[in-house]
Every structure is written in C-alpha cells, then in structure tokens.
Amino acid sequence: MNSKPLIYLAPFQGITTYTYREVYTKHFGGVDKLFTPFFTGIQKPNSLAKRAFEFNFPTQNKVEVIPQMLSKDADEITRFANFCEKKGFKEVNWNLGCPYPRVANKKRGSGMLPYPDMVGEILNQVIPNISIKFSIKCRLGYFSDDEIIALMRVYNSFNISELTIHARIGKQLYTGDVNIGAFKKAIAISTIPMVYNGDIFTIDDFEKYNDGLFEINNWMIGRGILVDPFLPMRIKGQVDANLVEQSEKVYKFITDIYLAYRKKNNDKLQAIGAIKELWGYLAYSFSDPHKVLNSIKKTSSFDKYEEAVAYVFKEFDWLGSEGRLYEKKSKSHNI
Ligand SMILES: Cc1cc2nc3c(=O)[nH]c(=O)nc-3n(C[C@H](O)[C@H](O)[C@H](O)COP(=O)(O)O)c2cc1C
C-alpha cells in the first residue's frame, strides 16, 4: 500500500455543498482536496449569484477547494478559470463526466467524450489563455470504454494538471461495475498525473484498487465518504475511536450540518430537504438502513426531524463502512 495516499472528496450536486464541506472538514480529517459540485450557465447575468459567496473560500478549514464547471463554451470556461484565479483558487476542474441524458444529449459532461476533436478544440482555446492549474474529471467514455484512448491522446497534448477518471462509461450512469482494465489502459498512455475514482466504499476496496493500480497515489471518493465520514481517516489509519465513540462524533457532525442548513435557509423547512439527501447515504452506516431512512424521510417539521435523529442514534448501531451495507445495496439493486 502507498504510505501516503491523497484522498479527494468527490463533488455531489446538492449534497457536498459549501455547508457540507465546511462542517465535514471541521469534524473529520483525511481529505486533501475538496471539489465543488459543478457550476454551469455561468455566463448568464446573475447566474453565479446564488453561490457567489463560495468564491470567497479557496480553502475550507485549510483544505484546498477546487471549483468545478460544466460547459462546452471555451470563452465561458476561460472566464470562469480566470475569475477563480483572481479569487485566489489554485486549480479549476472541468466536468466531462456528468452522465445525465439532459446534459449528455447536448454533448456536455460525458456526452462530449465521443468527440475528442471537440475536446481538443476547446482546450486549444482555453489553455493558452489561463494560468491557473486546469484539471479534468471524466469517465472512460460515453458509449464505450474505447473512447478513452483517443481522449488520452488529446489530453496528453495539453498542460492538464491532473486527470480524474471515474472508471465507468456515461451510459452506465452509476450501475454495473467499474472497469479497471480500461482505466489501466489510460494510465499506460497518460503523461498526466492520474486520479482514480469509483466504488471505494471500504478499506478493503481501497486496498484492492491500491494493489491493482500501483501507479496511482491520488484517489477521489464520493459515496463512500457520504456513507461513512470516517472513511478517509480509516484508509489512512487515523481512526482510534471505537464504534460507540464514532457514533457520538457522527451525531455531532450531522447536528452541526442540520443547524448550518437551518441558518442558511433562514429556518425554512427546506433545510431538512437538503439534509435528507445526505441521510440517503449515511443511513447505510447503521445496522438497519431501511428503518433509519424511513424514520428520517417521513419527518416534516424540525421537532420531528430532531426526534427521529435522536431515535436513530439510540436504537441502531453505528457500523460505519465496515458494516458493508451500502455495498450490498449497490450490488443487489445495481445502483
Ligand atoms: C447525486 C450525484 C451528484 C453528483 N454530482 C457531481 C458533480 O456535480 N460533479 C461531478 O464531477 N460528479 C458528480 N457526481 C459523481 C461523483 O462525484 C462521483 O464521480 C461518483 O459518485 C463515483 O464515485 P464514488 O463511487 O466514489 O461515489 C455526482 C454523483 C451523484 C450520485
């Protein structure tokens, strides 16, 4: 195993918000970079307004923040990158991985991957006009994992600071297995520092990929961290607390996020909506995820939500990622 892997928090639209990142990094260590969920439509007037305050924080609790954008417009990407540089960020990330049809059908996100010439043309216009580090997050392809070969040739000819590949194709969405063989083919021809992303839910998963991908030292983890916020520290051997102590820490963490969302939403009930998305993952660290989720999901007032959370922490055992319940769910439902 690499002695010092770097671990990046994957971006999740609507979940790994500024608030989540702030509270997460206050309570837990182990993460070396934070990626924002993508910004898009950034050239329209006021389109950045809702999340504008985020650009004042190039670090959160001393962890570097990387703003991500989703765009196929070279001018827009250049403007975004230069704006981020002025705000003090060190790197921006281009999203070529989003698989959702309403995005991909317009040749955006992973929908651009079958068109390496288009990727090359955009990079050709952007890279000479920026001086901030420019990284890319993509998949192995949209229709087929062969697409990564032509893409690597394009990426290699530009100054790309890091390339994260979620080792699936766009058409898969989040189903089926990751394709390590195709990821290795990309490593073999890459001249860019590479980051592996996909299906690291437990220490065992990490060790499996770490053994198979000896060239890789940097890892992006998403759902695994949402399910078990201790995961990066577990991987780095930094968790001494027993399961009961962990559960107490998670209780404090989730309470802090809840309070922060209430503050941000001026005590409107939508605060609960935002946090329920996170519970959709976190529930899988408890002994009975379905009962946990049902208890939380049905709440429709702050009092009921708080009661439900207290009930969950009292009645169910915290197992963390070692309970492997999210893995079981994703294998059986194929999601
Ligand atoms: C609800 C949801 C929202 C996501 N939002 C983004 C996003 O804004 N930008 C991005 O690059 N990836 C996004 N992703 C993909 C994740 O960052 C990550 O690549 C994917 O979950 C695979 O990693 P994992 O197996 O470690 O979770 C999203 C995934 C989900 C399920």
PDBQT file of the ligand as one rigid body, heavy atoms in Angstrom, charges set to zero:
ROOT
HETATM    1  C1  LIG A 401     -26.342  12.784  -6.861  1.00  0.00    +0.000 C 
HETATM    2  C2  LIG A 401     -24.986  12.873  -7.523  1.00  0.00    +0.000 A 
HETATM    3  C3  LIG A 401     -24.455  14.126  -7.853  1.00  0.00    +0.000 A 
HETATM    4  C4  LIG A 401     -23.193  14.235  -8.473  1.00  0.00    +0.000 A 
HETATM    5  N1  LIG A 401     -22.711  15.484  -8.809  1.00  0.00    +0.000 NA
HETATM    6  C5  LIG A 401     -21.499  15.581  -9.439  1.00  0.00    +0.000 A 
HETATM    7  C6  LIG A 401     -20.945  16.850  -9.831  1.00  0.00    +0.000 A 
HETATM    8  O1  LIG A 401     -21.511  17.930  -9.596  1.00  0.00    +0.000 OA
HETATM    9  N2  LIG A 401     -19.746  16.837 -10.466  1.00  0.00    +0.000 N 
HETATM   10  C7  LIG A 401     -19.057  15.676 -10.733  1.00  0.00    +0.000 A 
HETATM   11  O2  LIG A 401     -17.963  15.719 -11.314  1.00  0.00    +0.000 OA
HETATM   12  N3  LIG A 401     -19.538  14.484 -10.360  1.00  0.00    +0.000 NA
HETATM   13  C8  LIG A 401     -20.725  14.401  -9.709  1.00  0.00    +0.000 A 
HETATM   14  N4  LIG A 401     -21.184  13.175  -9.318  1.00  0.00    +0.000 N 
HETATM   15  C9  LIG A 401     -20.311  11.973  -9.467  1.00  0.00    +0.000 C 
HETATM   16  C10 LIG A 401     -19.435  11.749  -8.223  1.00  0.00    +0.000 C 
HETATM   17  O3  LIG A 401     -18.589  12.876  -7.998  1.00  0.00    +0.000 OA
HETATM   18  C11 LIG A 401     -18.510  10.504  -8.368  1.00  0.00    +0.000 C 
HETATM   19  O4  LIG A 401     -17.718  10.661  -9.529  1.00  0.00    +0.000 OA
HETATM   20  C12 LIG A 401     -19.298   9.208  -8.484  1.00  0.00    +0.000 C 
HETATM   21  O5  LIG A 401     -20.246   9.087  -7.430  1.00  0.00    +0.000 OA
HETATM   22  C13 LIG A 401     -18.352   7.986  -8.451  1.00  0.00    +0.000 C 
HETATM   23  O6  LIG A 401     -17.545   7.994  -7.297  1.00  0.00    +0.000 OA
HETATM   24  P1  LIG A 401     -17.916   7.099  -6.000  1.00  0.00    +0.000 P 
HETATM   25  O7  LIG A 401     -18.095   5.683  -6.477  1.00  0.00    +0.000 OA
HETATM   26  O8  LIG A 401     -16.735   7.261  -5.085  1.00  0.00    +0.000 OA
HETATM   27  O9  LIG A 401     -19.185   7.649  -5.431  1.00  0.00    +0.000 OA
HETATM   28  C14 LIG A 401     -22.433  13.050  -8.720  1.00  0.00    +0.000 A 
HETATM   29  C15 LIG A 401     -22.979  11.802  -8.380  1.00  0.00    +0.000 A 
HETATM   30  C16 LIG A 401     -24.228  11.694  -7.794  1.00  0.00    +0.000 A 
HETATM   31  C17 LIG A 401     -24.773  10.320  -7.448  1.00  0.00    +0.000 C 
ENDROOT
TORSDOF 0
